Amino acid sequence: MRLVRGCAVLTGVADNYIAELPFGAPAIDDEAFVAPTAVVVGAVSMGPRSSIWYGAVARADQERIEIGAGSNVQDGCTLHSDPGFPLVVGRDVTVGHRVVLHGARIDDEVLVGMGSVVMNGAHIGSGSIVAAGAVVTQGKQFPPRSVIAGVPATVVREATDDDLLHIRGNAAAYSERLPEARRVRPVVRRALPSAGHLPGDDMP
């Protein structure tokens, strides 16, 4: 950052952090996207059009993490794996903001709602929805097209065709915004007024 006539000018976009660890190195498809401020370390693989967004972390330091084609891991998520418990995220999965996925298997076309937790050995079948704030406990298995909610999470109903369209639409929307996300540019911000001044006052 540099100062120009009282304005703060950001001269570059914050870098993401992609790094090899002793266990393995990331394998990121050319069409995948890792946002600035995201962290991808160790044996993490990302398929075509998959994405990891701002402030999310994927750390595969003891077991692999796989993120399938067209899947999105949104802002603030934590992805980790334990020995014997790889984290496998299928195709066209939406992982909502601030989700924790830990050593689980998430099959194709699943929506994992904001703030939910899925723990080691859990398995979410394809076409399912994990409601926001749900906690899927260790080893829990859910069949395809389940709508899962609660703490601990249980099946509340079967997913409908409309639910499946919603899941697919979420994943497609994130894939469609990737070209715009790649064009992120620095932001110029005016300095805040000093104490005793209001916005719009002449600043010294």
N, C-alpha and C positions, 0 to 999 in steps of 0.2 A: 504494500500500500504506500502511496505517496500523497503529499498534501499539495494542492494547487489552489492558491487564492482562497483559502478558507474552506475548501471542499475536500472531502476524503475521496480519493479515486482508487478503486480496486484495480490493480494492474494485471491481475490474473485470476482465473477461477481456481478455487481450492482443489488440490489433487485428490484423486482416490488413492487407495493404498492396496496394491496387488503384489503379493510376495510369496516366495517359496519357503517352505519349512522343511525340517528334516524328514517328515513323513511323506511329503509330496509337494507338487507345484500345481497352481491353477491351470486349467485347460479351458480357455474361454473362446467360444466360437466368434468368428469375425463379425457376425451379425448381432451378437449379444451386446448389452449395454451395462456398464458399471458407472453409476453417477459419481460426480465429485462428492467427496467426504465419505463415500462407502468404503468398506474394507473387505477384501477377499484374500484370504491367506490359506496356504496349504492345499490339500488335494481336493479342490473344488472344481467341478466341471459345470459349464454353462452351455446349453444348447442354443441353436439359432433363435434369434428374436427374444431370448430370455433377458430379464433385466433385474438389476439390484439397485435400489433407489437410495436417496440421500440419507446418510447416517446409519444405514443398515450394515450388519457385520455377518460374514460367513467365514467361520474358522474351522478348518478340517485339519487339526494337528495330530489326531490319533486314529481317525477313521474318515472315510471319504464322505463328501457331500456331492450330490448330483441334482442339478436343476434342469428340468426338461425344456424342450422347445416351447417358446411362447409363454412361459411362466413368468410372473412378476413378483418380486419380493419388495414390498413397499417400505416407506421411510421408517427408520427406527427399529427394524426387525433384528432379531438375533437368531442365527442358525449355527448349530454346533452338533457334533457327533461324538460318541464314546466308543472305545474299543468293543467290537462286536455289535455295535448299533450304528450302522451307517444312516445318514439322513438322505432319503431319496424323495425328491419332489418330481412328480410326473409332468406331463405335457398340459399346457394351457391351464395352469393352476394360478389362482390369485391368493397371495399371502398378504393380508391387510396390515395396516400400520401397527407397529409395536407388537407384532406376534413373536412368540418364542417357539421355534421348532427344534427339538432336541432328539436326535437318534431315532426318528420315526420314519414311516413310509406314508407318503401322500400320493394317491393314485391320480390318474389323468382327470382333468376338468373338475377340480375341487375348488371351492371358495372357503378360505380360512379367515374368519372375521377378525376385526380389529381387537387387539389386546388379548387374544386367546393364547393358550399354551398347549402344546402337544408334546408328550414326553417319550422317553426311550421305549422302543419296542411297540409303540402304538401304530395302528394301521387304519387309515381312512380310505374307504373304498371310493371308486370313481363316481363322479356325478353327485358328490355329497356337499353339504354346507355345514361348516363349523361356526356356530353363532358367535358373535362378538362376546369376549370375556369368558368363553368356555374354557374349562381345564380338562383335557383328555389325559387321564392318568396312565402310568407306565403299563405297557403291554395290552392296553385296551384295543379291541378289534371291532371295527364297524363295517357293515356290508355296503355295497354300492348303493347310491341314491338314498343316503341317510341324511336327515337334518338333525344335527347334534347340538345340544345346548346344556348349560348348567355347570355346577361345580359339586361333585365330579360330573363330567359330561355323560349324558344318556341320549338315546334316540327319542325324539319327540314326534316325528312323523316321517313319512317317506317323501323324498324330493319329487316334485311334479315336473312335467315337461316345461312349464313356465320357469321353474327354478333353474332347470338346465340351460334354458335360453339366457337367463340372467348371468349364470356362471360364465358361459361362453362370451357374452357381451362384455363382461368385465375384463376378461383376458384379452379380447380383441382390442378394446379401447387402449390398453397399455401398450400393446404392440404398435398400434397406429400412431401413438404419440412419440415413438422413438426418434424419428427424424428431427422433430422439433427439439427434443431433449439433447440431441447431439450438437445443436447449435447454440447452446448456452453461452452467453457472453458476460463479461464483467459488468458490475453495476456501479453507477456513480451516485453517491449520496451527498447531500449538503450537510455540512456540520450543524449540530444542534445549537440553538441560541444559548448564550451564557446565562447564568442566574440573573434574574431581574429583567430579562428581555423577553418579549413575546415574539412568536413567529411573524415575520413580516417587518419587524423593526430593522432599521439600518444596523448592520453589525460592524463593529470596529475592524 
